[in-house]
Amino acid sequence: MDITTSASTAIGKRQPSKFELRFQSLFHSGKALIFPCDEHGSVFLDLLSERARENYLFARAVIGHEYATPVVLASE
């Protein structure tokens, strides 16, 4: 099951994010969870869909077990 979440998900009324927070899977090199964020890695939780918010909270809870420590990257 691929649960990758796009950085373009649910930006809403704010301007598109120039940054994304990426949680890379420790076991599947092609899988990652990606969320829009600011330059400091703060994710806009109130703008995420319910599923994206659940995926974000899950990824945070399993850092070091399922996902690597997230990194802030510039959006494409």
HTML snippet that shows the backbone in 3Dmol.js (N, CA, C, O; Angstrom):
<script src="https://3Dmol.org/build/3Dmol-min.js"></script>
<div id="view" style="width:600px;height:400px;position:relative"></div>
<script>
const pdb = `
ATOM      1  N   MET A   1       0.835  -1.174   0.000  1.00  0.00           N
ATOM      2  CA  MET A   1       0.000   0.000   0.000  1.00  0.00           C
ATOM      3  C   MET A   1       0.880   1.236   0.000  1.00  0.00           C
ATOM      4  O   MET A   1       1.741   1.397   0.865  1.00  0.00           O
ATOM      5  N   ASP A   2       0.662   2.098  -0.962  1.00  0.00           N
ATOM      6  CA  ASP A   2       1.440   3.329  -1.065  1.00  0.00           C
ATOM      7  C   ASP A   2       0.674   4.445  -0.382  1.00  0.00           C
ATOM      8  O   ASP A   2      -0.429   4.791  -0.805  1.00  0.00           O
ATOM      9  N   ILE A   3       1.246   5.010   0.669  1.00  0.00           N
ATOM     10  CA  ILE A   3       0.577   6.077   1.397  1.00  0.00           C
ATOM     11  C   ILE A   3       1.310   7.398   1.243  1.00  0.00           C
ATOM     12  O   ILE A   3       1.262   8.247   2.134  1.00  0.00           O
ATOM     13  N   THR A   4       1.983   7.575   0.123  1.00  0.00           N
ATOM     14  CA  THR A   4       2.702   8.817  -0.131  1.00  0.00           C
ATOM     15  C   THR A   4       1.706   9.964  -0.227  1.00  0.00           C
ATOM     16  O   THR A   4       0.683   9.847  -0.902  1.00  0.00           O
ATOM     17  N   THR A   5       1.993  11.042   0.427  1.00  0.00           N
ATOM     18  CA  THR A   5       1.142  12.214   0.422  1.00  0.00           C
ATOM     19  C   THR A   5       1.867  13.344  -0.281  1.00  0.00           C
ATOM     20  O   THR A   5       3.007  13.661   0.060  1.00  0.00           O
ATOM     21  N   SER A   6       1.229  13.940  -1.240  1.00  0.00           N
ATOM     22  CA  SER A   6       1.845  14.982  -2.040  1.00  0.00           C
ATOM     23  C   SER A   6       1.965  16.286  -1.272  1.00  0.00           C
ATOM     24  O   SER A   6       1.119  16.606  -0.436  1.00  0.00           O
ATOM     25  N   ALA A   7       3.015  17.030  -1.559  1.00  0.00           N
ATOM     26  CA  ALA A   7       3.210  18.336  -0.945  1.00  0.00           C
ATOM     27  C   ALA A   7       2.188  19.332  -1.435  1.00  0.00           C
ATOM     28  O   ALA A   7       1.991  20.368  -0.801  1.00  0.00           O
ATOM     29  N   SER A   8       1.529  19.049  -2.549  1.00  0.00           N
ATOM     30  CA  SER A   8       0.529  19.973  -3.069  1.00  0.00           C
ATOM     31  C   SER A   8      -0.832  19.758  -2.426  1.00  0.00           C
ATOM     32  O   SER A   8      -1.789  20.449  -2.774  1.00  0.00           O
ATOM     33  N   THR A   9      -0.940  18.812  -1.491  1.00  0.00           N
ATOM     34  CA  THR A   9      -2.207  18.500  -0.842  1.00  0.00           C
ATOM     35  C   THR A   9      -2.625  19.606   0.111  1.00  0.00           C
ATOM     36  O   THR A   9      -1.870  19.973   1.011  1.00  0.00           O
ATOM     37  N   ALA A  10      -3.809  20.129  -0.082  1.00  0.00           N
ATOM     38  CA  ALA A  10      -4.500  20.979   0.893  1.00  0.00           C
ATOM     39  C   ALA A  10      -3.742  22.226   1.314  1.00  0.00           C
ATOM     40  O   ALA A  10      -3.640  22.501   2.510  1.00  0.00           O
ATOM     41  N   ILE A  11      -3.217  22.974   0.388  1.00  0.00           N
ATOM     42  CA  ILE A  11      -2.590  24.246   0.731  1.00  0.00           C
ATOM     43  C   ILE A  11      -3.677  25.283   1.012  1.00  0.00           C
ATOM     44  O   ILE A  11      -3.464  26.234   1.764  1.00  0.00           O
ATOM     45  N   GLY A  12      -4.829  25.090   0.405  1.00  0.00           N
ATOM     46  CA  GLY A  12      -5.982  25.933   0.687  1.00  0.00           C
ATOM     47  C   GLY A  12      -5.777  27.365   0.267  1.00  0.00           C
ATOM     48  O   GLY A  12      -5.295  27.640  -0.832  1.00  0.00           O
ATOM     49  N   LYS A  13      -6.148  28.289   1.157  1.00  0.00           N
ATOM     50  CA  LYS A  13      -6.109  29.710   0.836  1.00  0.00           C
ATOM     51  C   LYS A  13      -4.712  30.303   0.931  1.00  0.00           C
ATOM     52  O   LYS A  13      -4.466  31.385   0.398  1.00  0.00           O
ATOM     53  N   ARG A  14      -3.800  29.618   1.595  1.00  0.00           N
ATOM     54  CA  ARG A  14      -2.427  30.114   1.673  1.00  0.00           C
ATOM     55  C   ARG A  14      -1.751  29.949   0.325  1.00  0.00           C
ATOM     56  O   ARG A  14      -2.176  29.149  -0.508  1.00  0.00           O
ATOM     57  N   GLN A  15      -0.703  30.710   0.128  1.00  0.00           N
ATOM     58  CA  GLN A  15       0.072  30.553  -1.086  1.00  0.00           C
ATOM     59  C   GLN A  15       0.748  29.192  -1.051  1.00  0.00           C
ATOM     60  O   GLN A  15       1.050  28.678   0.026  1.00  0.00           O
ATOM     61  N   PRO A  16       0.987  28.605  -2.217  1.00  0.00           N
ATOM     62  CA  PRO A  16       1.643  27.289  -2.239  1.00  0.00           C
ATOM     63  C   PRO A  16       2.947  27.318  -1.453  1.00  0.00           C
ATOM     64  O   PRO A  16       3.719  28.274  -1.526  1.00  0.00           O
ATOM     65  N   SER A  17       3.168  26.254  -0.706  1.00  0.00           N
ATOM     66  CA  SER A  17       4.363  26.155   0.115  1.00  0.00           C
ATOM     67  C   SER A  17       5.596  26.018  -0.758  1.00  0.00           C
ATOM     68  O   SER A  17       5.579  25.307  -1.763  1.00  0.00           O
ATOM     69  N   LYS A  18       6.656  26.695  -0.376  1.00  0.00           N
ATOM     70  CA  LYS A  18       7.917  26.586  -1.099  1.00  0.00           C
ATOM     71  C   LYS A  18       8.784  25.485  -0.513  1.00  0.00           C
ATOM     72  O   LYS A  18       9.861  25.187  -1.029  1.00  0.00           O
ATOM     73  N   PHE A  19       8.303  24.879   0.577  1.00  0.00           N
ATOM     74  CA  PHE A  19       9.061  23.835   1.252  1.00  0.00           C
ATOM     75  C   PHE A  19       8.179  22.629   1.524  1.00  0.00           C
ATOM     76  O   PHE A  19       6.953  22.728   1.576  1.00  0.00           O
ATOM     77  N   GLU A  20       8.829  21.493   1.694  1.00  0.00           N
ATOM     78  CA  GLU A  20       8.110  20.275   2.040  1.00  0.00           C
ATOM     79  C   GLU A  20       8.910  19.496   3.080  1.00  0.00           C
ATOM     80  O   GLU A  20      10.140  19.514   3.087  1.00  0.00           O
ATOM     81  N   LEU A  21       8.189  18.825   3.943  1.00  0.00           N
ATOM     82  CA  LEU A  21       8.785  17.980   4.960  1.00  0.00           C
ATOM     83  C   LEU A  21       8.664  16.545   4.472  1.00  0.00           C
ATOM     84  O   LEU A  21       7.561  16.058   4.224  1.00  0.00           O
ATOM     85  N   ARG A  22       9.797  15.871   4.336  1.00  0.00           N
ATOM     86  CA  ARG A  22       9.825  14.532   3.750  1.00  0.00           C
ATOM     87  C   ARG A  22      10.265  13.504   4.782  1.00  0.00           C
ATOM     88  O   ARG A  22      11.341  13.608   5.370  1.00  0.00           O
ATOM     89  N   PHE A  23       9.396  12.497   4.991  1.00  0.00           N
ATOM     90  CA  PHE A  23       9.695  11.352   5.841  1.00  0.00           C
ATOM     91  C   PHE A  23       9.984  10.185   4.911  1.00  0.00           C
ATOM     92  O   PHE A  23       9.063   9.661   4.286  1.00  0.00           O
ATOM     93  N   GLN A  24      11.229   9.769   4.804  1.00  0.00           N
ATOM     94  CA  GLN A  24      11.625   8.663   3.930  1.00  0.00           C
ATOM     95  C   GLN A  24      11.441   7.345   4.668  1.00  0.00           C
ATOM     96  O   GLN A  24      11.843   7.210   5.824  1.00  0.00           O
ATOM     97  N   SER A  25      10.826   6.366   3.987  1.00  0.00           N
ATOM     98  CA  SER A  25      10.659   5.042   4.575  1.00  0.00           C
ATOM     99  C   SER A  25      12.023   4.405   4.804  1.00  0.00           C
ATOM    100  O   SER A  25      12.917   4.525   3.966  1.00  0.00           O
ATOM    101  N   LEU A  26      12.181   3.735   5.928  1.00  0.00           N
ATOM    102  CA  LEU A  26      13.432   3.048   6.223  1.00  0.00           C
ATOM    103  C   LEU A  26      13.522   1.706   5.498  1.00  0.00           C
ATOM    104  O   LEU A  26      14.611   1.149   5.363  1.00  0.00           O
ATOM    105  N   PHE A  27      12.399   1.188   5.036  1.00  0.00           N
ATOM    106  CA  PHE A  27      12.373  -0.150   4.454  1.00  0.00           C
ATOM    107  C   PHE A  27      12.037  -0.186   2.972  1.00  0.00           C
ATOM    108  O   PHE A  27      12.305  -1.189   2.310  1.00  0.00           O
ATOM    109  N   HIS A  28      11.457   0.878   2.435  1.00  0.00           N
ATOM    110  CA  HIS A  28      11.063   0.932   1.031  1.00  0.00           C
ATOM    111  C   HIS A  28      11.613   2.221   0.429  1.00  0.00           C
ATOM    112  O   HIS A  28      11.057   3.298   0.646  1.00  0.00           O
ATOM    113  N   SER A  29      12.693   2.114  -0.318  1.00  0.00           N
ATOM    114  CA  SER A  29      13.392   3.312  -0.813  1.00  0.00           C
ATOM    115  C   SER A  29      12.520   4.211  -1.683  1.00  0.00           C
ATOM    116  O   SER A  29      12.782   5.410  -1.772  1.00  0.00           O
ATOM    117  N   GLY A  30      11.500   3.666  -2.320  1.00  0.00           N
ATOM    118  CA  GLY A  30      10.644   4.472  -3.187  1.00  0.00           C
ATOM    119  C   GLY A  30       9.467   5.098  -2.485  1.00  0.00           C
ATOM    120  O   GLY A  30       8.659   5.770  -3.126  1.00  0.00           O
ATOM    121  N   LYS A  31       9.343   4.899  -1.186  1.00  0.00           N
ATOM    122  CA  LYS A  31       8.185   5.426  -0.465  1.00  0.00           C
ATOM    123  C   LYS A  31       8.601   6.498   0.525  1.00  0.00           C
ATOM    124  O   LYS A  31       9.620   6.392   1.207  1.00  0.00           O
ATOM    125  N   ALA A  32       7.779   7.526   0.580  1.00  0.00           N
ATOM    126  CA  ALA A  32       8.000   8.617   1.521  1.00  0.00           C
ATOM    127  C   ALA A  32       6.670   9.298   1.771  1.00  0.00           C
ATOM    128  O   ALA A  32       5.751   9.215   0.956  1.00  0.00           O
ATOM    129  N   LEU A  33       6.578   9.959   2.887  1.00  0.00           N
ATOM    130  CA  LEU A  33       5.441  10.819   3.187  1.00  0.00           C
ATOM    131  C   LEU A  33       5.943  12.245   3.101  1.00  0.00           C
ATOM    132  O   LEU A  33       6.956  12.592   3.707  1.00  0.00           O
ATOM    133  N   ILE A  34       5.233  13.071   2.346  1.00  0.00           N
ATOM    134  CA  ILE A  34       5.681  14.436   2.080  1.00  0.00           C
ATOM    135  C   ILE A  34       4.540  15.397   2.392  1.00  0.00           C
ATOM    136  O   ILE A  34       3.402  15.194   1.969  1.00  0.00           O
ATOM    137  N   PHE A  35       4.869  16.449   3.141  1.00  0.00           N
ATOM    138  CA  PHE A  35       3.852  17.401   3.581  1.00  0.00           C
ATOM    139  C   PHE A  35       4.334  18.827   3.357  1.00  0.00           C
ATOM    140  O   PHE A  35       5.520  19.110   3.520  1.00  0.00           O
ATOM    141  N   PRO A  36       3.420  19.737   2.983  1.00  0.00           N
ATOM    142  CA  PRO A  36       3.809  21.144   2.841  1.00  0.00           C
ATOM    143  C   PRO A  36       4.187  21.709   4.201  1.00  0.00           C
ATOM    144  O   PRO A  36       3.567  21.389   5.215  1.00  0.00           O
ATOM    145  N   CYS A  37       5.205  22.546   4.209  1.00  0.00           N
ATOM    146  CA  CYS A  37       5.668  23.138   5.470  1.00  0.00           C
ATOM    147  C   CYS A  37       6.310  24.485   5.197  1.00  0.00           C
ATOM    148  O   CYS A  37       6.439  24.907   4.048  1.00  0.00           O
ATOM    149  N   ASP A  38       6.710  25.153   6.266  1.00  0.00           N
ATOM    150  CA  ASP A  38       7.470  26.387   6.108  1.00  0.00           C
ATOM    151  C   ASP A  38       8.960  26.053   6.116  1.00  0.00           C
ATOM    152  O   ASP A  38       9.337  24.883   6.180  1.00  0.00           O
ATOM    153  N   GLU A  39       9.794  27.068   6.053  1.00  0.00           N
ATOM    154  CA  GLU A  39      11.239  26.848   5.963  1.00  0.00           C
ATOM    155  C   GLU A  39      11.828  26.197   7.214  1.00  0.00           C
ATOM    156  O   GLU A  39      12.964  25.723   7.196  1.00  0.00           O
ATOM    157  N   HIS A  40      11.051  26.174   8.303  1.00  0.00           N
ATOM    158  CA  HIS A  40      11.513  25.570   9.552  1.00  0.00           C
ATOM    159  C   HIS A  40      10.987  24.146   9.745  1.00  0.00           C
ATOM    160  O   HIS A  40      11.320  23.487  10.730  1.00  0.00           O
ATOM    161  N   GLY A  41      10.169  23.674   8.805  1.00  0.00           N
ATOM    162  CA  GLY A  41       9.609  22.329   8.909  1.00  0.00           C
ATOM    163  C   GLY A  41       8.276  22.254   9.614  1.00  0.00           C
ATOM    164  O   GLY A  41       7.793  21.158   9.899  1.00  0.00           O
ATOM    165  N   SER A  42       7.672  23.384   9.902  1.00  0.00           N
ATOM    166  CA  SER A  42       6.352  23.392  10.540  1.00  0.00           C
ATOM    167  C   SER A  42       5.289  23.077   9.496  1.00  0.00           C
ATOM    168  O   SER A  42       5.176  23.766   8.482  1.00  0.00           O
ATOM    169  N   VAL A  43       4.518  22.037   9.750  1.00  0.00           N
ATOM    170  CA  VAL A  43       3.476  21.592   8.826  1.00  0.00           C
ATOM    171  C   VAL A  43       2.179  22.314   9.161  1.00  0.00           C
ATOM    172  O   VAL A  43       1.870  22.543  10.331  1.00  0.00           O
ATOM    173  N   PHE A  44       1.420  22.672   8.126  1.00  0.00           N
ATOM    174  CA  PHE A  44       0.155  23.379   8.278  1.00  0.00           C
ATOM    175  C   PHE A  44      -0.956  22.354   8.544  1.00  0.00           C
ATOM    176  O   PHE A  44      -1.725  22.026   7.641  1.00  0.00           O
ATOM    177  N   LEU A  45      -1.039  21.853   9.772  1.00  0.00           N
ATOM    178  CA  LEU A  45      -1.973  20.772  10.108  1.00  0.00           C
ATOM    179  C   LEU A  45      -3.419  21.114   9.802  1.00  0.00           C
ATOM    180  O   LEU A  45      -4.174  20.255   9.347  1.00  0.00           O
ATOM    181  N   ASP A  46      -3.814  22.348  10.041  1.00  0.00           N
ATOM    182  CA  ASP A  46      -5.201  22.732   9.818  1.00  0.00           C
ATOM    183  C   ASP A  46      -5.580  22.750   8.340  1.00  0.00           C
ATOM    184  O   ASP A  46      -6.764  22.792   8.008  1.00  0.00           O
ATOM    185  N   LEU A  47      -4.593  22.719   7.454  1.00  0.00           N
ATOM    186  CA  LEU A  47      -4.870  22.732   6.019  1.00  0.00           C
ATOM    187  C   LEU A  47      -4.779  21.348   5.386  1.00  0.00           C
ATOM    188  O   LEU A  47      -5.097  21.190   4.208  1.00  0.00           O
ATOM    189  N   LEU A  48      -4.352  20.350   6.145  1.00  0.00           N
ATOM    190  CA  LEU A  48      -4.240  18.997   5.609  1.00  0.00           C
ATOM    191  C   LEU A  48      -5.596  18.302   5.619  1.00  0.00           C
ATOM    192  O   LEU A  48      -6.452  18.594   6.454  1.00  0.00           O
ATOM    193  N   SER A  49      -5.777  17.388   4.686  1.00  0.00           N
ATOM    194  CA  SER A  49      -6.970  16.543   4.736  1.00  0.00           C
ATOM    195  C   SER A  49      -6.861  15.653   5.963  1.00  0.00           C
ATOM    196  O   SER A  49      -5.786  15.533   6.551  1.00  0.00           O
ATOM    197  N   GLU A  50      -7.960  15.030   6.352  1.00  0.00           N
ATOM    198  CA  GLU A  50      -7.931  14.155   7.524  1.00  0.00           C
ATOM    199  C   GLU A  50      -6.939  13.010   7.329  1.00  0.00           C
ATOM    200  O   GLU A  50      -6.191  12.671   8.245  1.00  0.00           O
ATOM    201  N   ARG A  51      -6.933  12.416   6.131  1.00  0.00           N
ATOM    202  CA  ARG A  51      -6.005  11.316   5.866  1.00  0.00           C
ATOM    203  C   ARG A  51      -4.546  11.786   5.922  1.00  0.00           C
ATOM    204  O   ARG A  51      -3.693  11.113   6.502  1.00  0.00           O
ATOM    205  N   ALA A  52      -4.269  12.938   5.320  1.00  0.00           N
ATOM    206  CA  ALA A  52      -2.904  13.469   5.344  1.00  0.00           C
ATOM    207  C   ALA A  52      -2.473  13.771   6.776  1.00  0.00           C
ATOM    208  O   ALA A  52      -1.333  13.503   7.154  1.00  0.00           O
ATOM    209  N   ARG A  53      -3.393  14.332   7.578  1.00  0.00           N
ATOM    210  CA  ARG A  53      -3.078  14.626   8.980  1.00  0.00           C
ATOM    211  C   ARG A  53      -2.774  13.336   9.749  1.00  0.00           C
ATOM    212  O   ARG A  53      -1.838  13.296  10.548  1.00  0.00           O
ATOM    213  N   GLU A  54      -3.561  12.284   9.509  1.00  0.00           N
ATOM    214  CA  GLU A  54      -3.312  10.990  10.148  1.00  0.00           C
ATOM    215  C   GLU A  54      -1.958  10.425   9.725  1.00  0.00           C
ATOM    216  O   GLU A  54      -1.218   9.896  10.554  1.00  0.00           O
ATOM    217  N   ASN A  55      -1.633  10.536   8.430  1.00  0.00           N
ATOM    218  CA  ASN A  55      -0.340  10.048   7.937  1.00  0.00           C
ATOM    219  C   ASN A  55       0.810  10.828   8.559  1.00  0.00           C
ATOM    220  O   ASN A  55       1.835  10.245   8.912  1.00  0.00           O
ATOM    221  N   TYR A  56       0.650  12.141   8.697  1.00  0.00           N
ATOM    222  CA  TYR A  56       1.688  12.964   9.305  1.00  0.00           C
ATOM    223  C   TYR A  56       1.917  12.560  10.761  1.00  0.00           C
ATOM    224  O   TYR A  56       3.057  12.371  11.184  1.00  0.00           O
ATOM    225  N   LEU A  57       0.845  12.429  11.515  1.00  0.00           N
ATOM    226  CA  LEU A  57       0.976  12.055  12.924  1.00  0.00           C
ATOM    227  C   LEU A  57       1.556  10.653  13.068  1.00  0.00           C
ATOM    228  O   LEU A  57       2.339  10.399  13.983  1.00  0.00           O
ATOM    229  N   PHE A  58       1.181   9.742  12.176  1.00  0.00           N
ATOM    230  CA  PHE A  58       1.746   8.392  12.191  1.00  0.00           C
ATOM    231  C   PHE A  58       3.246   8.448  11.921  1.00  0.00           C
ATOM    232  O   PHE A  58       4.031   7.838  12.647  1.00  0.00           O
ATOM    233  N   ALA A  59       3.646   9.173  10.882  1.00  0.00           N
ATOM    234  CA  ALA A  59       5.064   9.264  10.527  1.00  0.00           C
ATOM    235  C   ALA A  59       5.881   9.826  11.684  1.00  0.00           C
ATOM    236  O   ALA A  59       6.971   9.331  11.968  1.00  0.00           O
ATOM    237  N   ARG A  60       5.368  10.850  12.351  1.00  0.00           N
ATOM    238  CA  ARG A  60       6.075  11.419  13.514  1.00  0.00           C
ATOM    239  C   ARG A  60       6.227  10.402  14.630  1.00  0.00           C
ATOM    240  O   ARG A  60       7.253  10.361  15.308  1.00  0.00           O
ATOM    241  N   ALA A  61       5.200   9.580  14.818  1.00  0.00           N
ATOM    242  CA  ALA A  61       5.209   8.609  15.914  1.00  0.00           C
ATOM    243  C   ALA A  61       6.173   7.453  15.681  1.00  0.00           C
ATOM    244  O   ALA A  61       6.628   6.824  16.636  1.00  0.00           O
ATOM    245  N   VAL A  62       6.489   7.168  14.418  1.00  0.00           N
ATOM    246  CA  VAL A  62       7.322   5.995  14.121  1.00  0.00           C
ATOM    247  C   VAL A  62       8.686   6.367  13.530  1.00  0.00           C
ATOM    248  O   VAL A  62       9.315   5.554  12.852  1.00  0.00           O
ATOM    249  N   ILE A  63       9.139   7.602  13.790  1.00  0.00           N
ATOM    250  CA  ILE A  63      10.479   8.003  13.364  1.00  0.00           C
ATOM    251  C   ILE A  63      11.485   7.066  14.014  1.00  0.00           C
ATOM    252  O   ILE A  63      11.455   6.846  15.225  1.00  0.00           O
ATOM    253  N   GLY A  64      12.361   6.526  13.208  1.00  0.00           N
ATOM    254  CA  GLY A  64      13.368   5.599  13.695  1.00  0.00           C
ATOM    255  C   GLY A  64      12.936   4.149  13.651  1.00  0.00           C
ATOM    256  O   GLY A  64      13.763   3.246  13.781  1.00  0.00           O
ATOM    257  N   HIS A  65      11.638   3.918  13.469  1.00  0.00           N
ATOM    258  CA  HIS A  65      11.114   2.555  13.372  1.00  0.00           C
ATOM    259  C   HIS A  65      10.636   2.252  11.956  1.00  0.00           C
ATOM    260  O   HIS A  65      10.969   1.208  11.395  1.00  0.00           O
ATOM    261  N   GLU A  66       9.862   3.159  11.384  1.00  0.00           N
ATOM    262  CA  GLU A  66       9.329   2.997  10.022  1.00  0.00           C
ATOM    263  C   GLU A  66       9.875   4.058   9.063  1.00  0.00           C
ATOM    264  O   GLU A  66      10.109   3.791   7.884  1.00  0.00           O
ATOM    265  N   TYR A  67      10.071   5.272   9.599  1.00  0.00           N
ATOM    266  CA  TYR A  67      10.519   6.398   8.775  1.00  0.00           C
ATOM    267  C   TYR A  67      11.763   7.037   9.374  1.00  0.00           C
ATOM    268  O   TYR A  67      11.970   7.031  10.587  1.00  0.00           O
ATOM    269  N   ALA A  68      12.580   7.585   8.491  1.00  0.00           N
ATOM    270  CA  ALA A  68      13.779   8.312   8.914  1.00  0.00           C
ATOM    271  C   ALA A  68      13.371   9.673   9.473  1.00  0.00           C
ATOM    272  O   ALA A  68      12.247  10.132   9.267  1.00  0.00           O
ATOM    273  N   THR A  69      14.285  10.298  10.170  1.00  0.00           N
ATOM    274  CA  THR A  69      14.054  11.662  10.644  1.00  0.00           C
ATOM    275  C   THR A  69      13.735  12.529   9.433  1.00  0.00           C
ATOM    276  O   THR A  69      14.453  12.479   8.434  1.00  0.00           O
ATOM    277  N   PRO A  70      12.673  13.321   9.506  1.00  0.00           N
ATOM    278  CA  PRO A  70      12.269  14.102   8.335  1.00  0.00           C
ATOM    279  C   PRO A  70      13.279  15.194   7.990  1.00  0.00           C
ATOM    280  O   PRO A  70      14.030  15.674   8.839  1.00  0.00           O
ATOM    281  N   VAL A  71      13.267  15.561   6.728  1.00  0.00           N
ATOM    282  CA  VAL A  71      14.118  16.642   6.245  1.00  0.00           C
ATOM    283  C   VAL A  71      13.251  17.671   5.536  1.00  0.00           C
ATOM    284  O   VAL A  71      12.239  17.328   4.925  1.00  0.00           O
ATOM    285  N   VAL A  72      13.652  18.927   5.621  1.00  0.00           N
ATOM    286  CA  VAL A  72      12.966  20.023   4.930  1.00  0.00           C
ATOM    287  C   VAL A  72      13.653  20.218   3.587  1.00  0.00           C
ATOM    288  O   VAL A  72      14.869  20.401   3.525  1.00  0.00           O
ATOM    289  N   LEU A  73      12.877  20.179   2.520  1.00  0.00           N
ATOM    290  CA  LEU A  73      13.390  20.370   1.170  1.00  0.00           C
ATOM    291  C   LEU A  73      12.621  21.472   0.469  1.00  0.00           C
ATOM    292  O   LEU A  73      11.456  21.719   0.781  1.00  0.00           O
ATOM    293  N   ALA A  74      13.266  22.130  -0.473  1.00  0.00           N
ATOM    294  CA  ALA A  74      12.561  23.096  -1.303  1.00  0.00           C
ATOM    295  C   ALA A  74      11.623  22.349  -2.245  1.00  0.00           C
ATOM    296  O   ALA A  74      12.000  21.329  -2.822  1.00  0.00           O
ATOM    297  N   SER A  75      10.407  22.857  -2.400  1.00  0.00           N
ATOM    298  CA  SER A  75       9.448  22.240  -3.317  1.00  0.00           C
ATOM    299  C   SER A  75       9.867  22.495  -4.751  1.00  0.00           C
ATOM    300  O   SER A  75      10.541  23.478  -5.058  1.00  0.00           O
ATOM    301  N   GLU A  76       9.456  21.595  -5.613  1.00  0.00           N
ATOM    302  CA  GLU A  76       9.797  21.756  -7.029  1.00  0.00           C
ATOM    303  C   GLU A  76       8.809  22.655  -7.725  1.00  0.00           C
ATOM    304  O   GLU A  76       8.939  22.904  -8.924  1.00  0.00           O
TER     305      GLU A  76
END
`;
const viewer = $3Dmol.createViewer("view");
viewer.addModel(pdb, "pdb");
viewer.setStyle({}, {cartoon: {color: "spectrum"}});
viewer.zoomTo();
viewer.render();
</script>
